[in-house]
Every structure is written in structure tokens, then in C-alpha cells.
Amino acid sequence: MPTEKKTSTTLRWNLSIWFAIALFSATQTVFVMRAEGMHHAWTALYITQVLDWLPWLLVTPLVLRLGQRMPIEHPSWVAVISHLLTCATIDVISSAWTGLLEEVFNPWANAASAGPFVPLWIDHVYNRLLQSLFLYAAILAVGYIVRSRERLARQQIDAAELREALTQAQLDALRRQIAPHFLFNALNSAVALVRERRADDAVSTLIALSDVLRRVMETSDRQEIALGEELQFLRKYLEIQKVRFADRLRVDIHVADELLAARVPSLVLQPIVENAIKHGIAARAGEGCVQLDAARKNGSLDITIYNDGPDLKANGAPGIGLANVRSRLECLYGKAFSLDLRNARQGVEAALSIPYREH
């Protein structure tokens, strides 16, 4: 289908261009001669001037095809000779056609006729040789320009597809790093509970972990999911953490219902919350709070995750989870995102901003 569409478009352009040239040439010839006071068979002259361009209309696809097989950007002696012979053949054919038209219509209103056909034909061959060379070269040049644009378009498409494939591969690699990182931490929590002789809590942790892993598998082929779906996954993860920390962990999530359809990267919130728990709640002796808020502002989805643990200087640098999140965000949104970790309200706040898009 694309080839047929391209052929149809080429034919329409070929017909349109040569028809426009024929009308312009015929109109100019008739008006100039009438303005100079000449006397000819004007209707016949106009018709012959229009039909005079018919051979070029018919041979243009052949010239373009020859130019593609023997491109002018890589000339050889065979190509040069082939193009010159083709041009000469077209000149002979178009001259014969012009002589035939003048024999039939006698557009110059000669007393008897236009004259013998052969001398008339030969005269047109010589007189039109330079014009034929120019027209032939113009067709080859147009073909070269079109092919160059097509090559450039193909290169741009190939480059875009390659960039997309590389980005997708990088995103998949980052997601595969996040999932095992989370799995190992959850299993360590279960092991710690077993050592503390909290067998029921360890079983609950493993059951929740199984549910979390199932959700990870369900979203493994999607880079973006609805915020509501991401929050469901986050709550399952927090169930595991609440078993581990018991009454020491309090979680407040404030997200309006109209924001639940917003698109967010899958597994984007869990590493941020995990960082808040690891460096904030775990570092406190008593109860700690993790608070998540979301809002839509100026075409962006802003999510803040706050914990009331030690400040950044005390709790050290963020882990690999946040580094992977930042890399994924850069792959997905380029520079149209922000992820800041800062001290705020006697604690630490992670502020995430991404373009707002409905799922």
C-alpha cells in the first residue's frame, strides 16, 4: 500500500507540473505574438503549444527511474552515456511529435501547410537540443532532491526508532534493578522477624511480598501506569513495612480521586518511600511518620513524600533506588521533570514533578 500511494502521488505531481508548464508556455506564446501584431491560427496554436509538452509528461517517470538506477550523485561513464543517449532520444521523439502537430493543425497559418515533415522534424531536433538537455537535467535534479529527502527521512526515522529502543532497554534494565532491590530488602525483613521469633509476622510479610511480586509481574510490560494502581502497589509494600516496624510507622496518604487516573512511571513511589523509611523512620527511636501528598499544578503532577526523620546531613546519601528513579525519569521525560530531596518541616521531603497526563 505505501508503494502504491507513493506511485499515485508521483503521477499526480508529474501531471500537475507539466500541465502547468504547458498552460503557461501556450498562454505566453499566444499573448506575446498577438501583442506584436502577428496573425496566426490562435486556437490551433494554443492547442499545439499545450500538446507539445505531452512527450515530456510521458517520459518523466522513465527518466526518474533511470536516475534512480544510475544516480547523478555517483556518476560513471556508463551512466553519463546512458543519460545523454536517453536525452537525445527524447529530443528526437518530442521533435517528431511537434512536427506532426504542425502538419495536422498548421497553427502558424501558412499558405499551404507547415511544409514537408522530415525537414520540419530535423529542424526541431537541432533547435530544441539545448532545451531538451535543460529539461532532462532538471528532471534528474528533482529526482535527486526527492531521493535525498527520502533518505534523510528514513535516517531520522531509523535514528528515532533506535533511540526509542535504547531508551526502552535502559528503562527495562532500571526496572529490573528496582524489583530485586525491593525483593532482597523485603526478604531481609522477613528473616529479621523470624530471628525475633515473630513467626506470624514473618508469614504475613511473605504473603504480602507474594502479592507485591504478582503486581510487579502484571505491570512488567508497562513503563507507565495509573497513579491509583501505583498507590495500590505502594500500600501492599507498606503493609510489609508496618509488620516490621509495628507501631513505629505511621503512613498518611492524601491524593484526590481526580488524580488517580494520572499517568506515573510504574514502581516510582516505592523506592522513594523505601528511602524515607530506611533513612528516616528506621533512624528514629520512637514513632515516625511518612506522608504522601499529590496535586496538579500548571500541567504537572507534583508528588511530595515527607518523613520526620533526621535531616539529610545526618541520614547520609540516598541509595541506589533513588538514583534509578532519577535515571528512569530522565529517559521518560527528558528535562521535563524534577526530583529534589531536601530538608523540610523538621524532616526530609522528596519532591517529584512530572508532566500531567491522563492514563
PyMOL commands that set and color helices and strands:
alter all, ss='L'
color gray80, all
select helices_A, chain A and resi 2-35+42-51+54-69+77-105+117-127+129-195+199-218+227-248+257-259+269-281+312-315+320-333
alter helices_A, ss='H'
color red, helices_A
select strands_A, chain A and resi 224-226+249-254+263-265+288-297+300-307+338-344+347-355
alter strands_A, ss='S'
color yellow, strands_A
deselect
rebuild
show_as cartoon
